[in-house]
Amino acid sequence: MAEERKLKSVDYGLEKIFAGAQDFLPLLGTDYVELYVGNAKQAAHFYKTAFGFQSYAYKGLETGSRDEVSYVVKQDKICLVLTTPLSSKSPINEHIAKHGDGVKVIALWVDDAKSAWEETTKRGAKSYMEPTVEKDEHGEVVRSGIYTYGETVHIFVERKNYDGVFLPGFVEWKSEYNPDNLGLKYIDHMVGNVGWGEMNDWVKWYEDVMGFENFLSFDDKQIHTEYSALMSKVMSNGNGRIKFPINEPAEGKKKSQIEEYLDFYEGPGCQHIAVATDDIIATVKGMRARGVEFLTTPPDTYYNAAPQRLAEHNHELAEDLATLKSLGIMIDADEEGYLLQIFTRPVEDRPTLFFEIIQRMGARGFGAGNFKALFESIEREQELRGTL
Ligand code: FE2
């Protein structure tokens, strides 16, 4: 298995923040991720029960929102907004009819939403939302937005003059049902699937429009199995807090998993949300106990080879290998450390969006050493779906 290829030796540590002059778009982090779903009430229950999110904020008929309802669930720094239209007239219906449940908004936290919109639209972004001030008794929030791949959008959120719950228009969501959180801390990266031959256009878009850099690249010779292949480039913003790998399908003997996604999502969109934990064993045990379905565990040969793969990079596993194996958690190493990761099955009936749970033990890569085992696992499931 080929190694991840480092394109730049820049320090992407979280502590290092580019000076404003170098980064025209300082992004402070991911603000929230909004999913358009068929039934937000039930989706919120799923993310609370299965993933350990907590009730956080709400807007709906009771708060004067006549067209749509949104439940916001939170776990440490991760905010998911689950939105459903309240009538057939809402344009959100078209999104759901076409794509099924999926990510509409990847919101980015900024200091100045007006400037973020001006700088990105000046560089070629298509506007989704002009800078808009929203106010309530807790202050004001400025939001603006641009389109990225497919119908997905980035919304810039400026909240330095706001101390209310989430955003104006929302109230605190108090629930009597509060399952324990499962140790998910922040969004590590979010991956976009784009169409055939479109990856480099989107790499250039993130470079030109957002000032991102290409951090890592994988080609189809590195990411392939006997049957299918894909290509991926990881884009990072200046301070390394935001990482967006972009995938496109590649030719193989059978259908690429990216093509399966594009067929069922009916276009480009967010493929997975990777969420970080400090204790993946406890997190995955909890998620499994609460009914989250994960991809099948790699074979014995994979785990037998794992100590050797770590030793090649002079790392020692702090976790018990047998426990990792029993939970299906995968291990990858690079010169700086290792990482532990596992992937859920799609979280809706269409084989589209899924989640990754990741614990970084020094490694800054994306598990390239696991791609082959991972893709073989996905192919076994594609086979069952008749879409390989
Ligand atoms: Fe990932």
Boltz pocket constraint, residues with backbone or C-beta under 6 A from the ligand:
constraints:
  - pocket:
      binder: B
      contacts: [[A, 189], [A, 191], [A, 272], [A, 274], [A, 356], [A, 366]]
      max_distance: 6.0
